[in-house]
Amino acid sequence: MRFVVDNQLPPSLSRLLADAGHDSVHVAMVGLDASSDDVLWSWAAREDRIVVSKDEDLFFLANRGGDRGRLLWVRIGNCRRERLHDAFARSLESFVAAFESGQRVVELA
């Protein structure tokens, strides 16, 4: 799978996904760290990347009619990086399977 990790999440999360065998970049790596949600969303759709974000505005973009973008909506509250990484590692197989089955929006809580 191909991911792009949004600004509210650490670059180390992109590395965790890459270490698990996925193509993953952080917005800062591709020059999108100062971009609007619309720009990020459009870029991710063109690049066939799943946006990984805590941003509720991206959830609304993902639910527009006719949109083809995909979102891993991170609903974990503020926490230490280790807890965030643990949550991703525990849930990785299930959210990848959900996207593979055709779901466009997957919530990680």
DSSP file (Angstrom, degrees, kcal/mol; ACC not computed):
  #  RESIDUE AA STRUCTURE BP1 BP2  ACC     N-H-->O    O-->H-N    N-H-->O    O-->H-N    TCO  KAPPA ALPHA  PHI   PSI    X-CA   Y-CA   Z-CA
    1    1 A M              0   0    0      0, 0.0    22,-2.2     0, 0.0     2,-0.5   0.000 360.0 360.0 360.0 157.3    0.0    0.0    0.0
    2    2 A R  E     -a   23   0A   0     46,-0.3    48,-3.3    20,-0.2     2,-0.3  -0.953 360.0-178.9-115.4 127.1    1.0    3.6   -0.5
    3    3 A F  E     -ab  24  50A   0     20,-2.9    22,-1.6    -2,-0.5     2,-0.4  -0.875  21.5-162.1-124.5 153.7    0.6    6.1    2.3
    4    4 A V  E     -ab  25  51A   0     46,-2.4    48,-2.8    -2,-0.3     2,-0.5  -0.976  20.5-145.6-131.6 124.1    1.2    9.8    2.9
    5    5 A V  E     -ab  26  52A   0     20,-2.8    22,-2.5    -2,-0.4    23,-0.2  -0.774  17.4-131.1 -95.1 128.1    1.3   10.8    6.6
    6    6 A D    >   -     0   0    0     46,-2.9     3,-1.5    -2,-0.5    27,-0.1  -0.166  26.9 -96.8 -76.2 168.8   -0.1   14.2    7.4
    7    7 A N  T 3  S+     0   0    0      1,-0.3    -1,-0.1    25,-0.1    46,-0.1   0.764 114.9  64.8 -58.4 -33.9    1.5   17.0    9.5
    8    8 A Q  T 3  S+     0   0    0      2,-0.1    -1,-0.3     0, 0.0    45,-0.1   0.624  98.4  66.8 -71.3  -7.9   -0.2   16.2   12.9
    9    9 A L  S <  S-     0   0    0     -3,-1.5     5,-0.1    43,-0.2    43,-0.0  -0.856  93.5-103.8-114.4 148.1    1.6   12.9   12.9
   10   10 A P    >>  -     0   0    0      0, 0.0     3,-1.8     0, 0.0     4,-0.6  -0.324  20.9-122.1 -73.7 150.2    5.3   12.3   13.3
   11   11 A P  H >> S+     0   0    0      0, 0.0     4,-1.6     0, 0.0     3,-0.7   0.784 109.4  71.8 -56.1 -27.4    7.6   11.4   10.4
   12   12 A S  H 3> S+     0   0    0      1,-0.3     4,-2.1     2,-0.2     5,-0.1   0.779  88.8  61.6 -62.1 -24.6    8.5    8.3   12.4
   13   13 A L  H <> S+     0   0    0     -3,-1.8     4,-2.0     2,-0.2    -1,-0.3   0.876 101.4  51.2 -68.7 -36.6    5.1    6.9   11.7
   14   14 A S  H <X S+     0   0    0     -3,-0.7     4,-2.3    -4,-0.6    -2,-0.2   0.899 109.5  50.6 -63.9 -40.1    5.9    7.0    8.0
   15   15 A R  H  X S+     0   0    0     -4,-1.6     4,-2.9     2,-0.2    -2,-0.2   0.890 106.8  54.5 -65.0 -38.6    9.1    5.1    8.7
   16   16 A L  H  X S+     0   0    0     -4,-2.1     4,-1.1     2,-0.2    -2,-0.2   0.927 110.5  45.9 -59.8 -44.8    7.1    2.5   10.7
   17   17 A L  H  <>S+     0   0    0     -4,-2.0     5,-2.1     1,-0.2     3,-0.2   0.896 113.4  49.4 -65.4 -40.2    4.8    1.9    7.7
   18   18 A A  H ><5S+     0   0    0     -4,-2.3     3,-1.9     1,-0.2    -2,-0.2   0.901 107.2  54.3 -65.7 -40.5    7.8    1.7    5.4
   19   19 A D  H 3<5S+     0   0    0     -4,-2.9    -1,-0.2     1,-0.3    -2,-0.2   0.767 102.8  58.5 -63.8 -24.6    9.5   -0.8    7.7
   20   20 A A  T 3<5S-     0   0    0     -4,-1.1    -1,-0.3    -3,-0.2    -2,-0.2   0.386 131.0 -94.6 -85.6   3.6    6.4   -2.9    7.5
   21   21 A G  T < 5S+     0   0    0     -3,-1.9     2,-0.3     1,-0.3    -3,-0.2   0.571  84.4 125.5 100.2  10.5    6.8   -3.1    3.7
   22   22 A H      < -     0   0    0     -5,-2.1     2,-0.9    -6,-0.1    -1,-0.3  -0.701  66.8-114.1-102.9 155.1    4.6   -0.2    2.5
   23   23 A D  E     +a    2   0A   0    -22,-2.2   -20,-2.9    -2,-0.3     2,-0.4  -0.786  52.9 166.5 -83.6 109.3    5.5    2.8    0.4
   24   24 A S  E     +a    3   0A   0     -2,-0.9     2,-0.3   -22,-0.2   -20,-0.2  -0.989  17.7 175.8-137.3 135.5    5.1    5.6    2.8
   25   25 A V  E     -a    4   0A   0    -22,-1.6   -20,-2.8    -2,-0.4     2,-0.3  -0.941  25.6-129.4-131.0 155.3    6.1    9.3    2.9
   26   26 A H  E >>  -a    5   0A   0     -2,-0.3     3,-1.8   -22,-0.2     4,-0.8  -0.792  31.1-114.5 -98.2 148.9    5.5   12.1    5.3
   27   27 A V  G >4>S+     0   0    0    -22,-2.5     5,-2.7    -2,-0.3     3,-0.8   0.831 117.1  59.5 -53.4 -33.6    4.1   15.4    3.8
   28   28 A A  G >45S+     0   0    0      1,-0.2     3,-0.6     4,-0.2    -1,-0.3   0.799  99.1  58.1 -65.6 -27.5    7.4   17.1    4.8
   29   29 A M  G <45S+     0   0    0     -3,-1.8    -1,-0.2     1,-0.2    -2,-0.2   0.734 112.9  38.1 -73.7 -22.3    9.3   14.7    2.5
   30   30 A V  G <<5S-     0   0    0     -3,-0.8    -1,-0.2    -4,-0.8    -2,-0.2   0.188 116.6-104.4-117.2  15.3    7.3   15.7   -0.5
   31   31 A G  T < 5S+     0   0    0     -3,-0.6     3,-0.2    -4,-0.2    -3,-0.2   0.719  90.9 111.7  74.0  22.2    6.9   19.4    0.1
   32   32 A L    > < +     0   0    0     -5,-2.7     3,-1.4    -6,-0.2    -4,-0.2   0.254  36.5 106.1-108.6  12.0    3.3   19.3    1.2
   33   33 A D  T 3  S+     0   0    0     -6,-0.6    -1,-0.1     1,-0.3    -5,-0.1   0.715  89.0  37.9 -68.6 -19.5    3.8   20.2    4.8
   34   34 A A  T 3  S+     0   0    0     -3,-0.2    -1,-0.3    -7,-0.2     2,-0.1   0.266  95.9 114.7-109.6  10.3    2.4   23.8    4.3
   35   35 A S    <   -     0   0    0     -3,-1.4    -3,-0.1     1,-0.1     2,-0.0  -0.386  69.5-106.3 -82.0 157.6   -0.3   22.8    1.8
   36   36 A S     >  -     0   0    0      1,-0.1     4,-2.4    -2,-0.1     5,-0.2  -0.304  33.0-106.8 -72.7 164.0   -4.0   23.0    2.3
   37   37 A D  H  > S+     0   0    0      1,-0.2     4,-2.9     2,-0.2     5,-0.2   0.894 120.8  54.4 -58.9 -40.9   -6.1   19.9    3.0
   38   38 A D  H  > S+     0   0    0      2,-0.2     4,-2.5     1,-0.2    -1,-0.2   0.904 108.8  47.4 -61.7 -42.1   -7.5   20.2   -0.6
   39   39 A V  H  > S+     0   0    0      2,-0.2     4,-2.5     1,-0.2    -2,-0.2   0.936 114.3  46.5 -65.7 -46.3   -4.1   20.2   -2.1
   40   40 A L  H  X S+     0   0    0     -4,-2.4     4,-2.8     1,-0.2     5,-0.2   0.932 113.1  49.9 -59.6 -46.4   -2.9   17.2    0.0
   41   41 A W  H  X S+     0   0    0     -4,-2.9     4,-2.1     1,-0.2    -2,-0.2   0.913 112.7  45.8 -61.2 -45.0   -6.1   15.3   -0.8
   42   42 A S  H  X S+     0   0    0     -4,-2.5     4,-2.4     2,-0.2    -1,-0.2   0.912 113.4  49.6 -65.6 -42.8   -5.8   15.9   -4.6
   43   43 A W  H  X S+     0   0    0     -4,-2.5     4,-2.3     1,-0.2    -2,-0.2   0.935 110.6  50.1 -61.2 -46.2   -2.1   15.0   -4.6
   44   44 A A  H  <>S+     0   0    0     -4,-2.8     5,-3.1     1,-0.2     4,-0.4   0.894 110.5  49.8 -61.2 -40.7   -2.7   11.8   -2.6
   45   45 A A  H ><5S+     0   0    0     -4,-2.1     3,-1.0     3,-0.2    -1,-0.2   0.928 111.7  48.0 -64.6 -44.2   -5.5   10.7   -5.0
   46   46 A R  H 3<5S+     0   0    0     -4,-2.4    -2,-0.2     1,-0.2    -1,-0.2   0.873 116.0  44.3 -62.1 -36.9   -3.3   11.4   -8.1
   47   47 A E  T 3<5S-     0   0    0     -4,-2.3    -1,-0.2    -5,-0.2    -2,-0.2   0.395 111.5-121.2 -88.7   2.3   -0.5    9.4   -6.5
   48   48 A D  T < 5 +     0   0    0     -3,-1.0     2,-0.4    -4,-0.4   -46,-0.3   0.920  62.3 148.5  54.7  48.5   -2.8    6.6   -5.3
   49   49 A R      < -     0   0    0     -5,-3.1    21,-0.5    -6,-0.1     2,-0.5  -0.883  49.6-127.4-113.6 144.7   -1.8    7.2   -1.7
   50   50 A I  E     -bc   3  70A   0    -48,-3.3   -46,-2.4    -2,-0.4     2,-0.4  -0.789  27.0-130.9 -86.8 126.1   -3.9    6.7    1.4
   51   51 A V  E     -bc   4  71A   0     19,-2.4    21,-3.3    -2,-0.5     2,-0.6  -0.663  15.0-157.7 -79.9 130.5   -3.8    9.8    3.6
   52   52 A V  E     +bc   5  72A   0    -48,-2.8   -46,-2.9    -2,-0.4     2,-0.3  -0.947  35.2 143.0-108.6 113.4   -3.0    9.1    7.2
   53   53 A S  E     - c   0  73A   0     19,-2.0    21,-3.0    -2,-0.6   -48,-0.0  -0.983  56.6-150.0-153.1 157.1   -4.4   12.0    9.3
   54   54 A K        +     0   0    0     -2,-0.3     2,-0.4    19,-0.2    -1,-0.1   0.403  67.4 117.9 -99.0  -4.4   -6.1   13.1   12.5
   55   55 A D    >>  -     0   0    0      1,-0.2     4,-1.0     2,-0.0     3,-0.7  -0.513  54.0-157.7 -76.7 117.8   -7.7   16.0   10.6
   56   56 A E  H 3> S+     0   0    0     -2,-0.4     4,-1.8     1,-0.2    -1,-0.2   0.801  91.0  66.5 -64.6 -29.1  -11.5   15.9   10.6
   57   57 A D  H 3> S+     0   0    0      1,-0.2     4,-2.0     2,-0.2    -1,-0.2   0.869  98.7  52.3 -60.7 -35.3  -11.6   18.1    7.5
   58   58 A L  H <> S+     0   0    0     -3,-0.7     4,-2.4     2,-0.2    -1,-0.2   0.836 103.4  57.8 -69.5 -31.6  -10.0   15.3    5.6
   59   59 A F  H  X S+     0   0    0     -4,-1.0     4,-1.0     2,-0.2    -2,-0.2   0.913 107.3  48.0 -61.2 -42.0  -12.7   13.0    6.9
   60   60 A F  H  < S+     0   0    0     -4,-1.8     3,-0.5     1,-0.2    -2,-0.2   0.900 110.9  50.4 -66.4 -40.3  -15.2   15.3    5.3
   61   61 A L  H >< S+     0   0    0     -4,-2.0     3,-1.5     1,-0.2    -2,-0.2   0.901 107.3  54.9 -61.7 -40.4  -13.3   15.4    2.0
   62   62 A A  H 3< S+     0   0    0     -4,-2.4    -1,-0.2     1,-0.3    -2,-0.2   0.742 106.2  52.5 -65.8 -23.0  -13.2   11.6    2.0
   63   63 A N  T 3< S+     0   0    0     -4,-1.0    -1,-0.3    -3,-0.5    -2,-0.2   0.257  78.7 121.2-101.2  12.5  -16.9   11.4    2.3
   64   64 A R  S X  S-     0   0    0     -3,-1.5     3,-1.6     1,-0.1     2,-0.1  -0.505  75.4 -97.4 -70.9 143.8  -17.7   13.7   -0.7
   65   65 A G  T 3  S+     0   0    0      1,-0.2    -1,-0.1    -2,-0.2     3,-0.1  -0.382 105.6  11.4 -61.8 136.0  -19.8   12.0   -3.3
   66   66 A G  T 3  S+     0   0    0      1,-0.3    -1,-0.2    -2,-0.1     2,-0.2   0.434  91.1 138.5  78.4  -0.3  -17.8   10.7   -6.2
   67   67 A D    <   -     0   0    0     -3,-1.6    -1,-0.3     1,-0.1    -5,-0.0  -0.504  36.5-167.0 -77.6 147.0  -14.5   11.2   -4.5
   68   68 A R        +     0   0    0     -2,-0.2    -1,-0.1    -3,-0.1    -6,-0.1   0.393  47.0 115.9-114.6   1.9  -11.9    8.4   -4.9
   69   69 A G        -     0   0    0     -8,-0.2     2,-0.3     1,-0.0   -19,-0.1  -0.200  54.0-139.1 -67.9 163.3   -9.4    9.3   -2.3
   70   70 A R  E     -c   50   0A   0    -21,-0.5   -19,-2.4   -29,-0.1     2,-0.4  -0.949  14.4-164.9-128.4 148.8   -8.7    7.1    0.7
   71   71 A L  E     -cd  51 105A   0     33,-2.8    35,-2.5    -2,-0.3     2,-0.8  -0.995  21.3-158.9-139.2 130.5   -8.2    8.0    4.4
   72   72 A L  E     -cd  52 106A   0    -21,-3.3   -19,-2.0    -2,-0.4     2,-0.8  -0.928  29.1-155.5 -99.9 103.0   -6.8    6.3    7.5
   73   73 A W  E     -cd  53 107A   0     33,-2.6    35,-2.7    -2,-0.8     2,-0.7  -0.732   1.7-149.5 -89.4 109.3   -8.5    8.5   10.0
   74   74 A V  E     + d   0 108A   0    -21,-3.0    35,-0.2    -2,-0.8    33,-0.1  -0.696  21.6 173.4 -85.0 113.7   -6.5    8.4   13.3
   75   75 A R        +     0   0    0     33,-3.5     2,-0.4    -2,-0.7    34,-0.2   0.140  36.0 122.5-108.8  16.9   -8.8    8.9   16.2
   76   76 A I        -     0   0    0     32,-0.4     3,-0.1     1,-0.1    33,-0.1  -0.673  62.0-125.6 -79.0 130.4   -6.3    8.3   18.9
   77   77 A G        -     0   0    0     -2,-0.4    -1,-0.1     1,-0.2     2,-0.0   0.012  50.1 -53.4 -66.2 179.9   -6.0   11.3   21.2
   78   78 A N  S    S+     0   0    0      6,-0.0     2,-0.3     1,-0.0    -1,-0.2  -0.339  78.8 147.5 -56.9 131.6   -2.8   13.0   22.1
   79   79 A C        -     0   0    0     -3,-0.1     2,-0.1    -2,-0.0    -3,-0.0  -0.956  50.3 -72.4-157.7 170.6   -0.3   10.5   23.3
   80   80 A R     >  -     0   0    0     -2,-0.3     4,-1.9     1,-0.1     3,-0.4  -0.364  47.0-112.0 -69.5 153.3    3.3    9.6   23.4
   81   81 A R  H  > S+     0   0    0      1,-0.2     4,-2.8     2,-0.2     5,-0.2   0.856 115.8  58.1 -55.4 -39.0    4.9    8.4   20.1
   82   82 A E  H  > S+     0   0    0      1,-0.2     4,-2.5     2,-0.2    -1,-0.2   0.905 106.0  48.4 -61.9 -41.4    5.5    4.9   21.5
   83   83 A R  H  > S+     0   0    0     -3,-0.4     4,-2.3     2,-0.2    -1,-0.2   0.906 112.0  49.7 -65.6 -40.4    1.7    4.5   22.2
   84   84 A L  H  X S+     0   0    0     -4,-1.9     4,-2.2     2,-0.2    -2,-0.2   0.930 111.9  47.8 -62.1 -46.2    0.9    5.7   18.7
   85   85 A H  H  X S+     0   0    0     -4,-2.8     4,-2.8     1,-0.2    -2,-0.2   0.905 110.9  51.7 -62.6 -41.9    3.4    3.3   17.1
   86   86 A D  H  X S+     0   0    0     -4,-2.5     4,-2.5    -5,-0.2    -1,-0.2   0.917 108.8  50.7 -61.0 -43.6    2.1    0.4   19.2
   87   87 A A  H  X S+     0   0    0     -4,-2.3     4,-1.6     1,-0.2    -1,-0.2   0.908 112.8  46.3 -62.0 -42.2   -1.5    1.2   18.1
   88   88 A F  H  X S+     0   0    0     -4,-2.2     4,-1.5     2,-0.2    -2,-0.2   0.932 112.1  49.9 -65.9 -45.2   -0.4    1.2   14.4
   89   89 A A  H  < S+     0   0    0     -4,-2.8     4,-0.4     1,-0.2     3,-0.2   0.899 112.8  47.1 -61.6 -40.9    1.6   -2.0   14.8
   90   90 A R  H  < S+     0   0    0     -4,-2.5     4,-0.2     1,-0.2    -1,-0.2   0.830 121.3  36.5 -68.2 -32.0   -1.3   -3.8   16.4
   91   91 A S  H  X S+     0   0    0     -4,-1.6     4,-2.6    -5,-0.2     5,-0.3   0.480  86.6 100.6-101.5  -4.4   -3.8   -2.6   13.8
   92   92 A L  H  X S+     0   0    0     -4,-1.5     4,-2.3     1,-0.2     5,-0.3   0.898  83.3  46.4 -53.0 -52.0   -1.7   -2.7   10.7
   93   93 A E  H  > S+     0   0    0     -4,-0.4     4,-2.3     1,-0.2    -1,-0.2   0.898 113.9  49.0 -60.1 -41.2   -3.0   -6.0    9.3
   94   94 A S  H  > S+     0   0    0     -4,-0.2     4,-2.0     2,-0.2    -1,-0.2   0.905 113.3  43.9 -71.0 -40.3   -6.6   -5.1    9.9
   95   95 A F  H  X S+     0   0    0     -4,-2.6     4,-2.1     2,-0.2    -1,-0.2   0.868 113.6  51.3 -75.3 -30.9   -6.5   -1.6    8.3
   96   96 A V  H  X S+     0   0    0     -4,-2.3     4,-2.6    -5,-0.3    -2,-0.2   0.934 111.2  48.8 -64.1 -44.6   -4.5   -2.9    5.3
   97   97 A A  H  X S+     0   0    0     -4,-2.3     4,-1.7    -5,-0.3    -2,-0.2   0.889 108.7  54.0 -61.3 -39.1   -7.1   -5.6    4.9
   98   98 A A  H  <>S+     0   0    0     -4,-2.0     5,-2.1     2,-0.2     4,-0.2   0.925 111.2  44.4 -62.7 -44.5   -9.9   -3.1    5.1
   99   99 A F  H ><5S+     0   0    0     -4,-2.1     3,-1.6     1,-0.2    -2,-0.2   0.908 111.2  54.1 -66.3 -40.6   -8.4   -1.0    2.3
  100  100 A E  H 3<5S+     0   0    0     -4,-2.6    -1,-0.2     1,-0.3    -2,-0.2   0.811 103.6  56.9 -62.4 -29.0   -7.7   -4.1    0.2
  101  101 A S  T 3<5S-     0   0    0     -4,-1.7    -1,-0.3    -5,-0.2    -2,-0.2   0.489 128.8 -95.8 -82.4  -1.8  -11.4   -5.0    0.5
  102  102 A G  T < 5S+     0   0    0     -3,-1.6    -3,-0.2     1,-0.3    -2,-0.1   0.410  72.9 146.7 107.5  -2.2  -12.4   -1.7   -1.0
  103  103 A Q      < -     0   0    0     -5,-2.1    -1,-0.3     1,-0.1     3,-0.1  -0.450  29.3-165.8 -66.6 141.0  -13.1    0.5    2.0
  104  104 A R  S    S+     0   0    0      1,-0.3   -33,-2.8    -2,-0.1     2,-0.5   0.737  73.8  40.5 -98.3 -28.7  -12.1    4.1    1.4
  105  105 A V  E     +d   71   0A   0    -35,-0.2     2,-0.4    -7,-0.1    -1,-0.3  -0.986  64.7 179.0-126.0 124.4  -12.2    5.4    5.0
  106  106 A V  E     -d   72   0A   0    -35,-2.5   -33,-2.6    -2,-0.5     2,-0.5  -0.988  17.4-144.4-125.4 133.0  -10.9    3.4    7.9
  107  107 A E  E     -d   73   0A   0     -2,-0.4     2,-0.6   -35,-0.2   -33,-0.2  -0.833   6.2-162.4-101.0 132.6  -10.9    4.7   11.4
  108  108 A L  E      d   74   0A   0    -35,-2.7   -33,-3.5    -2,-0.5   -32,-0.4  -0.942 360.0 360.0-113.1 108.7   -8.0    3.8   13.8
  109  109 A A              0   0    0     -2,-0.6   -32,-0.2   -35,-0.2    -1,-0.1   0.377 360.0 360.0-116.7 360.0   -9.2    4.5   17.4
